[in-house]
Every structure is written in structure tokens, then in C-alpha cells.
């Protein structure tokens, strides 16, 4: 495709994303490209780069275009992103030639609006801090509660493009073998600093087309997500429950740490997600996993109360820790979402806790930056459930790096750790005669646990 055709494709994709405001942009993009199989891999990456640059700079682009009359269209947003990224007005005009596969020429209104942006920077100190750092105004106090004086630096790191992290499947081979296999296909992977199984590549790479991926030697999984699995410290003698398994990213990693022994139950409320795990399990050579669909009125949990050595709760959350990867999530999130999620998380924690055996552990994890979903959620749970305590730090998994092993709960951020934003806490169930209290929330809120805003830490 020509540069003009790629830009036209990006404008069409951005239109599709705007027309489905509550649908994740990556889901819209996947559907967009499935309907246009004639677009090759390189062109797909180029189109996606243009669109994701717009999504990452959404508030700043709107600020630069705020004085123009009328709607701020995808044509204007994509053009402004190019100009503020260093492109010249002359070259932008050429991309709107009106020739085959190109967009129609810029109107006089569009030309006038864009002309003043040439040579300017996307970010400027004149912008309000929430605009400059691309977060909702209403989240300012919650983010300051988490980061304090580090807020500008932490949120600046959230504006960058994420790395591509892989987890080596030790059931199929070593990290060194995976590096060699990827290099044979011209992909330069380096070991991650924190995860003992991680590999990192720069930018978008066609990993799923490699033989290493097809053979199940590597899986795409952020390094922070791998560390959540490391914190679970599951071994081959354990019965393990992945309570919010989704498509099975952490289930696969748990099976690896258990060396395909013991027994794992992968649960979720979405049948399609569980069905999607089947192909991944087969490719990875995993055969110690049972899948179970959670439905209303199910007696399954009651019959298995207190029977699991490890219960991983990859909780539905705001997804604020994945904003590098999913910048459109900043635009969809509302205060009402947070209020509903806090109730859902408490209900899920209480249900999952009943499945942990005395002496067993529950691992609670989110890909959120917000204290109300993380540490405060754990504090509230421990007040309700005095039969649980934070795991003593000397008992934390030796699979974790030393800097994370000295505390029962930890958080990760792009700035400090180079991962997505994550929170994880390891809790142990102790023997007690105290009856647990019920979580707060209405029956309607309990039923709402089946409709998460975000799936939890990225797989």
C-alpha cells in the first residue's frame, strides 16, 4: 500500500473505533482487518501505528484542535498526529490527493486548522497536567494517592509504546533455546530482568508467525503477568484454581511451573474465553487442566469449598495499568465503572476465599494503578476474613526476584519496572473459629461479577 492508502486505512479504522465507543479498540481493529484480508502484515502494522499514536495522544490532539469550528474528525486527528510528530504540511497535503485509495483533498477548513500545527510539539507545558499526561480529570486525586510526587514521571512513562514480552514454555524448551529459535527467524529477543522465563522484543513483531510460537515454545505475556504466576508458587503436588482464567494465559504459566503435574481448574464466566484456551493448551503441551464455566446457581463451588492449595484471582479491574497497551481504555473508563468494580472485586474475593484450604494461599492480582482496587481492597477483605493473613515475606516464592520477595504484596509500573502496571498480594488461610463476615454490596452487585470492565492483568 502507498503511504496515502495506509493513512486512508487508518482514518477508516479510527472511524470504526469511534462508532463503537464501549468496545475495546483492539477488538474493533481485529474485526476491521479480518474483513480486509487483502491488507498485508506490514500494512496492518503501519495502519495500527497511526491509529494508536492518535489514541495515545487523544487529549493533547483535542487540545491543539480545540479552537476550530465543527467536529474534530478522524481525518483531522490523524493529520494533526502526523504534523505534531514532525511531518510537514506539504507532505500531509500530498497524502490527501484524492487519487485511487487516497482520501479526498483537505477542505479549506481542514487546511486552515492543520496549517498552524506545523513545527509544534504534541506536548506543551501550557496544557493542563491531566491533558499533557493523558488521564481523565476525575482520576487525578486517585492517581496522586498512588504516586504522590512521582505522578508526572509515572504517567509520562504510561505514554510510551509497550515492549513485546514473551514467556518461554519450559515444558517445550529453555530460554536459551527460545532465543536461538527466534533469532533464526530474525527476531532479536533478550531475557527480561525480573521474570525467570521472560523474553523481550522491541515494538510490534510477527511473533505468532514464528515456528517457536506455533510449536508452543513461547507465549505472548507481559513480564508483570508472569511475575503474578511466580508469586503463586504452585508446584506439582498442588490443586490449583485459576478463578478468572479468561483465555488461559496464566493457566498455561501455572501448568509450566507445576511441570504438567497436579491439577488445575480454569474457571470463567465467559464460555468463549474458556473455549479459546483449548487451542493454547494443546499448543503448549499442557494436559493437567480442567475447564469449568461459572454460571448462576452453580453448586460446583460449594462442593469444592476448602479444597485448593492455590487460588489465583486475576480480578476484573479498571485496566489503568495497561494504558500503554490499551490507550483507548482511558477514554472509556467512568467513575461509575470504578464504583461497580470495587464491589465486584470484593464479591469475587469472598467467593474465591471459600475455595482455599486451610494453609493454602490466595493470590489477588489486578492490572490497576488505583489503591481502591489494590491495597485498600485487600485491607477491607482482611477485616471481613480474619482467617486470612498476608503471607509472611520469608515464605514468598523464590521464583520472584529478590526485590519483590521481601513483601507479601507488590506493585509494578512501566517507569520503575518496565512492565505494565500490576498489583499482586499473596494471602494465606489460617485455621480459626471466627466466622467470616459478608462482603458489602447488593444482590444485584453480586450478580454483576459476570460483566467485568477489564479482564485483569494482560496475558
N, C-alpha and C positions, 0 to 999 in steps of 0.2 A: 504493500500500500504506500502511496505517496504521503508526505507529511500532511498535506491538506486533507486527504482521506482519513488519516488517523485522527486529526483534530475533529473532523465531522463525526467520526465514530464516537469520540469522547463526548461530544456535545449531545449526541443521541443517548448515550449511556447515562449521562448526568440528568437528562430529561426523565428517563425511566426511573432513576433513583428518587427524583423529586416527586414523581407521580405515585410513589409507594413510600410515604414518609415514615411509616411504622415498621417497614421491612428492612432488615439489615442490608447495607449496600452490597456486601459480598454475595449475598443470596440473589439480589437483583442482577448483579454482574454475571454470576454463573448462568442464570437463565438467559440473559442477553446474549452471551457468547454461544450457548447451546443452540439458540435459534439462528445463529450466524456462523455455522461451522466452516464457512469459506474463509473466515478470518484466521490467519496462521498464528502460531505461538508468539513470534516476535511482535507482530502487530497487536495481539491481545495485551502483551506486557506494556507496549508503548501507550495504548489507549488507556489502560488502567492507571499508568503512571500519571497521565494528565489529570484524570478524574480524581485520583487520590490526593494529588497535590492541591486540587481545589478544595476537597473535603478537609484536608489538614489546615488549610488557610482560610476556612469559610468566614469566620468573624472578621478577620483582617481584610479580606476581599470586600465584604459588605461595607466595612468602614470606609475603604477607599472609594467605593462607588455610591456612598450614601447621598451625595448631593445631586445625582442625576434624577431626572423625572421618569416616572413609569417604573415598571417591574425590572428587577435585575435578573436577566435571563441567563440560562446556561451558556449562551454564546458570549455574553459579557463576562461571566465568571471565568470561563476557560481562557478567554483572551487576556483578561486582566492578570490571571495567574502567570501566563507566559511573559507578559510585559514586566511584571514585578519580579519575575525570575531572571530578567536580564535580556529578554528578546527585544528587538527593535520594532517600532510601529510599522516601518516599511515591510518587514518580513511578515508581521501579523496580517497586514492588508493582503499580502500575496496568498496567504492561506485561505482567504475568503474570495477566491477568484470566480466562483460560480461555475467553474468548469466541471467536467464529469467527476463525481464522487466528492466534490468540494462544496462547502457551504456557499450560500449566496453572498454577494458582496456586502460589506458592512454598510449599514444605513448612516446617514449624516449624524443622527443622534448617537449611534454606537461609536462612530469615529470620533466625535467630539468628546464623549465620555472617556474613551480609552487614550486619546492623544495626550492627556495630561498626566498619565501614569508612567510614560516612558522615562526611564532613568531613576525612578523612585524605588524604594525598598518596601518589601511586604510588611516588615515590622518597623514601627517607629515609636519613640518614647511619647509621642502625642496621643497614642491610643491608650484608653483605659487598660489597666493591667489584665482584667479578665478577657478583654478583646485581644490584646497582644499575646496572651498565653493560651487563648482558645479554650476557655472553660465557661460554663454558664454563670452569670452573675450570682444566681441564688445559691451556688455551691461555694462561694468564696469563704464563708466562715467555717464550713466543714473541712475544706482543704487546708485552711490555716490551722485548724485544730490538729490536723495530722502532721503538717510540715513546719509550722511556725515560720521562722525567718528563712527557712530553706525553700519556701514556696516558689519564688521566681525560678530558681535553678532547677528544682524538681519538675516544674511544669514546662520549662524550656526543653528539658530532655524528652518530655512526652510529645513534643512537636516533631521529633526526628523520625526517620523511617526505621522500622524494626529490622533486626537481623533475621536470618532464616536459621532456626535451630533444628537439629535432628537428634533423635535418641537412637543410639546403637542397640540393636536387639541382641543381647548376649546369648540368647538361645540359638542364634544363627552364626555368630562370629564375634571377633573382638573389635575394639575401637580402631586399632591399627589396621585391621583387615578392611574395615569400612572406609577408612581414609584412602587406602590403596585402590579399592574398587571405584570410589568416586573420582579419584584422580585419573583413572583410565578413561573416564568419560568427561574429562576436562573440568571437573568441579573441584575447587580447592577448599577443602574443609579443614578447620583447625579444632583441636579439643577445647571444650568450654572450660572456664576457670572453676566453676562451682560444682557442676554435676559430673559424677564419675563416668557417665555414659554419654555425655553430650558432645555434639559437633556443631560448629557454627560456620555459616557461609554468609557472604555479603550479598545484600539485595535479593531480588527475585531470581530464582534459579529453577530450571525444569527438573526438579528432583524426582517427581513422580514418573518421569520417563526413563529414569536410570534403572539398570539391572539390579543395583543394590536395593532400591525401593521395591521393585517387583518381586524380588526374592525374599523380602521381609527382613533384610539385614538392617535397614534404617526405617524410622518413622519420623514424620514431622511433628515436633513437640517442643514448645518453648522450654528453655532451661529451667525457668522458675517452676513450671508444671512438673518437671522431672524431680525437682527438689521436694515437692509435696509428697510424691511417691516415696522418695528416700526417707522422709520423716515417718512414714507409716511403718517402716522397718518390718515388713512382712516376710516370713520365711516359709519353707515347705511344709512345716508342721501345722500351719495355721489354717483356720477357716476365716475367710476374709469377705466382707461385704463392701462393694462399691455402690453406695446408696443412690447416687445421682450420676450414673455411669455415662449417660449420653451415648455417643458413638464408640465409646470404649477406649479412648486414648490412655487414660490412667489404668484401666483394667489390663491392657497389654503390658504396661510397665510393671504392674504388680505381679503378673504371671511370670515375668522375667526375673524379678527379684526372688520369687518363690521357686525358681528353676523348674517351672511347669509341674510342681508338686502341690500338695494340699488341695484346697478347694476355694474357688472364688465364685461369688454370686454377683452378677452385674444387674442392678435394678434401675429402672427409669419409668417415668410416667408417659413417655412418648414411644410408641411402638416402632415408628420409623427409625428413630435413633438406634434403638436396640437391634433392629434388623440390619442397619448399616454397619454394625460391629461385626457381623458374621464374616464378611469378606476379609476384614482386617485381621480377625483372629486366625483364620485359615492361613493367610499370607505369612503371619508371624510364627506359625507353627505352634500355636497355643491350644492346649486341649484340657486344661483344668478349670474351665469357666462354664458356668451355668447362667443363662439369662432369665430374668423374671420381670414381667410387666406389672407395675403397681397400678391397681385400679381401686375405685371406691368400694368399700365393703369387703376388701380382700382380707382373708383370715391368715394369710401367709405369714405376716409379721408376728402375729400373736403366737402362732405355733413355734416360731423360732426365737422367741424372746430369750435374751441372755445366752445366746449360743455362738457368738462370733468373737474371735480373738482380736480382730481389727475391723473397724467400720470407718470407711472413708466417706466423708460428707463434702463433696465438691459442690457447694451450695449455689443455688441461683442467686445472682447478685447484680449490682449496677454495671459491672464491667468497666468501671473507671480505670482500672489498671491496664486495660487493653487499648487505650485510646490511640497509641501509636499505630496499632494494627487495624483498629476499627474507629477511625476518626468521626464517622457519621454517628456513632453512639452518643457523642457529646450533644448532638442536635436533637436526639430522640428522648433523652432522659428528662424526667419531670420530677418535681418534689413528691408528687403522689406516688410515683414508682418507688422511691426510696421508702416512704412510709409503709407501703404494701410489702416490700421486700423484707424489711426488718421483722414484720410479723411472720411472714412465710419462713424465714430462716429459723426463727425461734421454734416454730411448729415442727420443722424438719429435724432440728437438733433433738427435740424431745422424743420424736418417734424413733430416730436412729439410735438414741441413747438406750432405749429399751432392748435393743438387739445386742448390746455389748455384754459379754460375760464378765463376772467379777474378776478383776485382774487384767481384763482386756483393755484395749485402747480405742478411742475415737479420735480421728483426725479431721478437724474442721478447716476448710480452705475456701477462700474466695479470690477472685481477681479484682478486688475492690481496694481503693485507697482510703475509704471512709471509715472512721473509728466506729460509727454506729453499726456497721456491718461486720466489724472485726473484733477488736478488743472489748468494746462495750457489749457486743453480743455474747461473748464468752463470759464476761463478768455477770451478766444477767442470768445466763444458763447455770453458772455455778451457785448462784443464790437459790435457784429452783431445785437444783440437783446436788445435794450435799454428798451423794455417793460418788461424785466425780471430783477429781483434783487435776490441776495441771501436772503433767509428768515431771518428776524431778529431773533437773538438767543433766545429772550424771547418767541418766538412763536413756537419753536421746540417742537416736540412731547413729552409728559410726559411719554410715553411708553419707551423712551430711558433712560438709566442710567444717573445719574447726570453728570458724566464726559464727556458724549457725547452731552448733552443737551445744552451746553453753546456755541455752534458754529454751523453755518449753513452747514458746511461740515466737515467730519471726515474721518480718515483712521484707519484701524485696521491691526495689524500684529501678527503673531504667537508668537513672543518674548514678546511683550507688552501686548497683549490681549488674547492670547491662541486661536485665531481664524485663519481662512485662511486670506490672505491679501485682504482687501477690501478698496474701496473708495466710499463715498456717499456724494452727495450735494443736498440740497433742495432749489429749486428756486421758486419764486412767480411771477406770471404775474400781472403786474400793468397796469392801464389804461394810455395810451399815444397815441399821434397823430403821433409819429415817425414811419416811415415805416421801417420794418426790412431789413437789408442787406442780400444778398445771401451768403451762405457758399461757401468757396473756393473749387475748385475741378472740374474735367471734368464731362461730362455726363456719360462717361464710369465708372468713380469712383462712381457716384451716383447709377448706376445700380448694382455696386459690393456690395452694402449693404446686398444683399441676401446671401453672402458667407462668414460668419464670421469665424475667426480662432478659437475663443473660444466663448462659449455661454454666458459668463458673469458670475457673481457670482454663485458659486455652489448652486444647490437647496438643 
